[in-house]
C-alpha cells in the first residue's frame, strides 16, 4: 500500500453486531493518540471508546460476528470536523462581534452560546441527509490486521 493510499482513507477494524434489512451495525474501538503510551496504565484519561457505525453491506454474505474493515474517504473526516466544530465556532465569533454593537457583555455571551441550540438542531433535522453524505464501506477480513 502506498503512502498516498494510506492518507486518502480512514480505516478501522470492526465487528458486525447486528443486521437489519440492508443495514449493518459495526462496532469499532476508537483509540486516542495516547492509547499506545507506555504510561497509560497510570493515566486517568479515558483513551478508548466503542462506537457503532451504520453501514450498508455490498451484498448478503455478511453475518453478525463477522470481522470487517470499515473504510471511508479521509475528506469525510475533514467535513465532519467542519460541521461539528469549525462552523459553530464561526457562528459564535460572528455573534460576539455583531452583538458587541447592540448588547452588554452578559447578553452577548448568552446570545452567542444560545446560537448553538438552533445550529445543532438544524444538524439533527438534516441527519438523514448527512447519513447519505458520510458513508462508510465494509470489507470482510479473512485475517487479523
ZADO-1210 file (C-alpha; in nm, 4 decimals, padded with zeros to 6 digits):
<atoms>
<atom x="00.0000" y="00.0000" z="00.0000" code="UNK" pos="1"/>
<atom x="00.1424" y="00.3364" z="-00.0984" code="UNK" pos="2"/>
<atom x="00.1719" y="00.6295" z="00.1380" code="UNK" pos="3"/>
<atom x="-00.0851" y="00.8319" z="-00.0606" code="UNK" pos="4"/>
<atom x="-00.3361" y="00.5464" z="-00.0380" code="UNK" pos="5"/>
<atom x="-00.2872" y="00.5357" z="00.3361" code="UNK" pos="6"/>
<atom x="-00.3713" y="00.9068" z="00.3708" code="UNK" pos="7"/>
<atom x="-00.6737" y="00.9008" z="00.1414" code="UNK" pos="8"/>
<atom x="-00.8848" y="00.6679" z="00.3551" code="UNK" pos="9"/>
<atom x="-00.9937" y="00.6337" z="00.7147" code="UNK" pos="10"/>
<atom x="-00.9768" y="00.2675" z="00.8180" code="UNK" pos="11"/>
<atom x="-01.0986" y="00.0833" z="01.1263" code="UNK" pos="12"/>
<atom x="-01.1387" y="-00.2822" z="01.2021" code="UNK" pos="13"/>
<atom x="-01.4735" y="-00.3709" z="01.3469" code="UNK" pos="14"/>
<atom x="-01.7252" y="-00.6368" z="01.4297" code="UNK" pos="15"/>
<atom x="-02.0767" y="-00.6631" z="01.2901" code="UNK" pos="16"/>
<atom x="-02.3066" y="-00.6614" z="01.5931" code="UNK" pos="17"/>
<atom x="-02.6438" y="-00.6503" z="01.4163" code="UNK" pos="18"/>
<atom x="-02.8036" y="-00.6742" z="01.0750" code="UNK" pos="19"/>
<atom x="-03.1396" y="-00.5245" z="00.9897" code="UNK" pos="20"/>
<atom x="-03.2619" y="-00.5197" z="00.6312" code="UNK" pos="21"/>
<atom x="-02.9858" y="-00.3681" z="00.4218" code="UNK" pos="22"/>
<atom x="-02.8121" y="-00.2026" z="00.7196" code="UNK" pos="23"/>
<atom x="-02.5361" y="-00.3385" z="00.9416" code="UNK" pos="24"/>
<atom x="-02.4239" y="-00.2003" z="01.2758" code="UNK" pos="25"/>
<atom x="-02.0457" y="-00.2250" z="01.3042" code="UNK" pos="26"/>
<atom x="-01.8778" y="-00.1799" z="01.6415" code="UNK" pos="27"/>
<atom x="-01.5345" y="-00.0212" z="01.6291" code="UNK" pos="28"/>
<atom x="-01.2911" y="00.0604" z="01.9063" code="UNK" pos="29"/>
<atom x="-01.1841" y="00.4226" z="01.8807" code="UNK" pos="30"/>
<atom x="-00.8443" y="00.4824" z="02.0402" code="UNK" pos="31"/>
<atom x="-00.6940" y="00.8145" z="02.1354" code="UNK" pos="32"/>
<atom x="-00.3407" y="00.9145" z="02.0421" code="UNK" pos="33"/>
<atom x="-00.2137" y="00.8107" z="02.3831" code="UNK" pos="34"/>
<atom x="-00.3550" y="00.4566" z="02.3662" code="UNK" pos="35"/>
<atom x="-00.0110" y="00.3133" z="02.2939" code="UNK" pos="36"/>
<atom x="00.1685" y="00.5212" z="02.5566" code="UNK" pos="37"/>
<atom x="00.3909" y="00.3278" z="02.7976" code="UNK" pos="38"/>
<atom x="00.2411" y="00.5180" z="03.0940" code="UNK" pos="39"/>
<atom x="-00.1236" y="00.4618" z="03.0021" code="UNK" pos="40"/>
<atom x="-00.1837" y="00.2283" z="03.2989" code="UNK" pos="41"/>
<atom x="-00.1071" y="00.5159" z="03.5367" code="UNK" pos="42"/>
<atom x="-00.3041" y="00.7720" z="03.3388" code="UNK" pos="43"/>
<atom x="-00.6605" y="00.8651" z="03.4286" code="UNK" pos="44"/>
<atom x="-00.7559" y="00.9875" z="03.0810" code="UNK" pos="45"/>
<atom x="-01.0081" y="00.7671" z="02.9052" code="UNK" pos="46"/>
<atom x="-00.8258" y="00.6565" z="02.5957" code="UNK" pos="47"/>
<atom x="-01.0708" y="00.4350" z="02.4150" code="UNK" pos="48"/>
<atom x="-01.4395" y="00.4111" z="02.3388" code="UNK" pos="49"/>
<atom x="-01.6587" y="00.1729" z="02.1436" code="UNK" pos="50"/>
<atom x="-01.8572" y="00.3323" z="01.8614" code="UNK" pos="51"/>
<atom x="-02.1402" y="00.1936" z="01.6497" code="UNK" pos="52"/>
<atom x="-02.1276" y="00.2806" z="01.2810" code="UNK" pos="53"/>
<atom x="-02.4207" y="00.2168" z="01.0474" code="UNK" pos="54"/>
<atom x="-02.3219" y="00.0857" z="00.7021" code="UNK" pos="55"/>
<atom x="-02.4848" y="-00.0784" z="00.4034" code="UNK" pos="56"/>
<atom x="-02.3075" y="-00.4041" z="00.3162" code="UNK" pos="57"/>
<atom x="-02.2376" y="-00.4516" z="-00.0574" code="UNK" pos="58"/>
<atom x="-02.4019" y="-00.7968" z="-00.0572" code="UNK" pos="59"/>
<atom x="-02.5845" y="-01.0500" z="00.1618" code="UNK" pos="60"/>
<atom x="-02.2739" y="-01.2518" z="00.2560" code="UNK" pos="61"/>
<atom x="-02.2224" y="-01.0669" z="00.5858" code="UNK" pos="62"/>
<atom x="-02.3361" y="-01.2083" z="00.9200" code="UNK" pos="63"/>
<atom x="-02.3404" y="-01.0965" z="01.2826" code="UNK" pos="64"/>
<atom x="-01.9978" y="-01.1627" z="01.4335" code="UNK" pos="65"/>
<atom x="-01.8015" y="-01.1095" z="01.1099" code="UNK" pos="66"/>
<atom x="-01.4801" y="-00.9114" z="01.1451" code="UNK" pos="67"/>
<atom x="-01.4732" y="-00.6360" z="00.8860" code="UNK" pos="68"/>
<atom x="-01.2610" y="-00.3491" z="00.7656" code="UNK" pos="69"/>
<atom x="-01.4595" y="-00.0269" z="00.7756" code="UNK" pos="70"/>
<atom x="-01.3266" y="00.2442" z="00.5476" code="UNK" pos="71"/>
<atom x="-01.4241" y="00.5815" z="00.4126" code="UNK" pos="72"/>
<atom x="-01.2718" y="00.8808" z="00.2404" code="UNK" pos="73"/>
<atom x="-01.0357" y="01.0919" z="00.4508" code="UNK" pos="74"/>
<atom x="-01.2183" y="01.4024" z="00.3277" code="UNK" pos="75"/>
<atom x="-01.5291" y="01.2863" z="00.5165" code="UNK" pos="76"/>
<atom x="-01.3427" y="01.3267" z="00.8439" code="UNK" pos="77"/>
<atom x="-01.2491" y="01.6801" z="00.7497" code="UNK" pos="78"/>
<atom x="-01.6102" y="01.7608" z="00.6570" code="UNK" pos="79"/>
<atom x="-01.7282" y="01.6216" z="00.9900" code="UNK" pos="80"/>
<atom x="-01.4821" y="01.8448" z="01.1770" code="UNK" pos="81"/>
<atom x="-01.6074" y="02.1454" z="00.9799" code="UNK" pos="82"/>
<atom x="-01.9736" y="02.0784" z="01.0617" code="UNK" pos="83"/>
<atom x="-01.9158" y="01.9796" z="01.4247" code="UNK" pos="84"/>
<atom x="-01.6549" y="02.2339" z="01.5332" code="UNK" pos="85"/>
<atom x="-01.5423" y="02.4956" z="01.2796" code="UNK" pos="86"/>
<atom x="-01.8821" y="02.6241" z="01.1605" code="UNK" pos="87"/>
<atom x="-02.0249" y="02.6539" z="01.5144" code="UNK" pos="88"/>
<atom x="-01.7092" y="02.8406" z="01.6200" code="UNK" pos="89"/>
<atom x="-01.7539" y="03.0843" z="01.3310" code="UNK" pos="90"/>
<atom x="-02.1215" y="03.1334" z="01.4265" code="UNK" pos="91"/>
<atom x="-02.0252" y="03.2091" z="01.7887" code="UNK" pos="92"/>
<atom x="-01.7474" y="03.4513" z="01.6937" code="UNK" pos="93"/>
<atom x="-01.9698" y="03.6309" z="01.4408" code="UNK" pos="94"/>
<atom x="-02.2425" y="03.6603" z="01.7049" code="UNK" pos="95"/>
<atom x="-01.9907" y="03.8041" z="01.9520" code="UNK" pos="96"/>
<atom x="-01.8739" y="04.0702" z="01.7071" code="UNK" pos="97"/>
<atom x="-02.2208" y="04.1676" z="01.5857" code="UNK" pos="98"/>
<atom x="-02.3718" y="04.1507" z="01.9337" code="UNK" pos="99"/>
<atom x="-02.0991" y="04.3793" z="02.0642" code="UNK" pos="100"/>
<atom x="-02.2626" y="04.6624" z="01.8685" code="UNK" pos="101"/>
<atom x="-02.6005" y="04.6269" z="02.0401" code="UNK" pos="102"/>
<atom x="-02.5809" y="04.4389" z="02.3722" code="UNK" pos="103"/>
<atom x="-02.3968" y="04.4179" z="02.7043" code="UNK" pos="104"/>
<atom x="-02.1262" y="04.1572" z="02.7604" code="UNK" pos="105"/>
<atom x="-02.3540" y="03.9192" z="02.9519" code="UNK" pos="106"/>
<atom x="-02.6253" y="03.9435" z="02.6875" code="UNK" pos="107"/>
<atom x="-02.3693" y="03.8817" z="02.4122" code="UNK" pos="108"/>
<atom x="-02.2333" y="03.5740" z="02.5900" code="UNK" pos="109"/>
<atom x="-02.5814" y="03.4268" z="02.6384" code="UNK" pos="110"/>
<atom x="-02.6764" y="03.5079" z="02.2790" code="UNK" pos="111"/>
<atom x="-02.3551" y="03.3579" z="02.1384" code="UNK" pos="112"/>
<atom x="-02.3952" y="03.0344" z="02.3321" code="UNK" pos="113"/>
<atom x="-02.7658" y="03.0143" z="02.2519" code="UNK" pos="114"/>
<atom x="-02.6861" y="03.0192" z="01.8779" code="UNK" pos="115"/>
<atom x="-02.5577" y="02.6642" z="01.9212" code="UNK" pos="116"/>
<atom x="-02.9059" y="02.5323" z="02.0010" code="UNK" pos="117"/>
<atom x="-03.0572" y="02.6108" z="01.6593" code="UNK" pos="118"/>
<atom x="-02.7301" y="02.5205" z="01.4821" code="UNK" pos="119"/>
<atom x="-02.7147" y="02.1699" z="01.6260" code="UNK" pos="120"/>
<atom x="-03.0943" y="02.1434" z="01.5972" code="UNK" pos="121"/>
<atom x="-03.0661" y="02.2027" z="01.2232" code="UNK" pos="122"/>
<atom x="-02.7883" y="01.9421" z="01.2009" code="UNK" pos="123"/>
<atom x="-03.0165" y="01.6982" z="01.3826" code="UNK" pos="124"/>
<atom x="-03.3038" y="01.7679" z="01.1429" code="UNK" pos="125"/>
<atom x="-03.0685" y="01.7112" z="00.8482" code="UNK" pos="126"/>
<atom x="-02.9273" y="01.3855" z="00.9923" code="UNK" pos="127"/>
<atom x="-03.0729" y="01.1706" z="00.7120" code="UNK" pos="128"/>
<atom x="-02.9010" y="01.3886" z="00.4525" code="UNK" pos="129"/>
<atom x="-02.5748" y="01.3590" z="00.6470" code="UNK" pos="130"/>
<atom x="-02.6155" y="00.9793" z="00.6585" code="UNK" pos="131"/>
<atom x="-02.6074" y="00.9818" z="00.2778" code="UNK" pos="132"/>
<atom x="-02.3006" y="01.2077" z="00.2726" code="UNK" pos="133"/>
<atom x="-02.0988" y="01.0395" z="00.5484" code="UNK" pos="134"/>
<atom x="-02.0922" y="00.6811" z="00.4292" code="UNK" pos="135"/>
<atom x="-01.8507" y="00.4019" z="00.5074" code="UNK" pos="136"/>
<atom x="-01.7874" y="00.0806" z="00.3185" code="UNK" pos="137"/>
<atom x="-01.7074" y="-00.2568" z="00.4686" code="UNK" pos="138"/>
<atom x="-01.4988" y="-00.5484" z="00.3528" code="UNK" pos="139"/>
<atom x="-01.4679" y="-00.8877" z="00.5240" code="UNK" pos="140"/>
<atom x="-01.1431" y="-00.9600" z="00.6997" code="UNK" pos="141"/>
<atom x="-01.0025" y="-01.3054" z="00.6377" code="UNK" pos="142"/>
<atom x="-00.7209" y="-01.2433" z="00.8857" code="UNK" pos="143"/>
<atom x="-00.6478" y="-01.0058" z="01.1719" code="UNK" pos="144"/>
<atom x="-00.4669" y="-00.6829" z="01.0769" code="UNK" pos="145"/>
</atoms>
